[in-house]
Amino acid sequence: MARVASCQEKKVAESLSGRGVEHYLPVRREVRRWSDRRKVVDALVLPRFIFLHCTNAERLEVLSRDARIRGFLSLDGKPSVVRDSEMDAFRRMVEQGSGVSVTQQPLAPGDRVRVLDGPLAGLECELVSVGGGRCLAVRLGLLGTATMDLDIQTVEKI
């Protein structure tokens, strides 16, 4: 996961695409309101971050070739890694849900559940309490936890 200069996320994504580097920039469509109009815009789910799928050598090359990439999220000097299953679940949440959000606060361990119905059917994840309600949660390692509102009747305990 790369840290990117402010307001440069989409430009970095275009640059990476041009060089053939596999990446993911999570965006969601939302309606922004002004006093005289409304507009549908693509809003960043994680401002200043972009996910990269690359080797260590490719990571160093990307960092040296693009000054807009400020560095990589790491722990104890090792780059953070999001497992493929977590990344797939996060992508599905972003693509299928309008209420997805990411939080850095640690979440108390909850029940492992499987989604039975809807666009996330078959997804296995952790159920947590956020803001007094129930929601779906997928841990993303150092990044935090992605959450999405979900009807409790559509999940079963594993």
Summary of the structure (lengths in Angstrom):
residues: 158
radius of gyration: 17.1
end to end distance: 30.2
largest distance: 50.0
contacts: 412
relative contact order: 0.17
helix: 25%
strand: 38%
